[in-house]
Amino acid sequence: MKWLCIHGTGSSAAIFQDQLAAITTNLQAKHAFHFINGPFESKPAAGLDLRHPDGPYYTWWQKSTVTNIRAACQNFHKYVIQHSNSPYDGVVCFSRGCLLVASYIWLHQTENPTEPLPFKAVVFICGGPVFSVLEELADEVHEWDRRTKLALRERASKEAILKWGKDRWTTPGGNGDDDLHLDPSAPIDPSNVFGLDTVKIPQKLRIKIPTLHVYGRVDPRLPASLQLVYLSESTKRLTYQHEGGHNIPRSSAAAEGIARLIDECAQMVGVNTQQSHQDR
């Protein structure tokens, strides 16, 4: 299965390839992964320059407006269509890359409802929706979005990494995130997923292709990941919760577990993962 890999903001194709290496190593005989850079240079994501100090770093849009996100979706579409002679079967994305891909799917399904998506599956890692792209959302949704973004900014900072290391994800912060009371084991009511009523979401805003959602148990942005889960078709979605925060797990157990689910996702779309990607 051929995957297009979309990095997060303040990152790059090379950095994302390194971050995914523990997972993709388990899949090399069955899958191909193609990494691309965002179109705009940017400063590094919080703390990323500690592990990858040399850059360069890229992003998919410079300011989070609907106009800019629409333009990013159009550029993404052009890129995918340009490669339709050897099409991508799926997309793997992280953080802002998930915002791009989810927004692209919703805009495509709304504006081109009779035209199939140019890929068959998505792996969302630390994903979430762009609420400005969705329709008629309650103010409570935007408040959760604001608070968890503040929490992530603090937990992922260079200062937090140097002071707390891995413990930063479970250390109460000073931006108000110590009272978020996020419990990843708590039951979810689809009519109130952190303020989002996913039951009333119209079909055009529901992701209908197979999805795998990977998220961290102590990620401050966990609410966004769970909202994206419940915006995806329940019969075609897989989930994997790892023990970390807003990051891609590198432990062998987590990497192997995620790799197995990527295989399962491929089987859901009918791609023969027993065939080496060199033969495709």
Helices and strands as residue ranges (DSSP letters): E 2-6, H 13-24, G 25-27, E 32-36, E 40-41, H 48-51, E 58-59, H 66-82, E 90-94, H 96-111, E 121-125, H 139-155, H 158-164, G 165-170, G 177-179, G 203-205, E 211-216, H 222-230, G 234-236, E 237-242, H 252-268, G 277-279
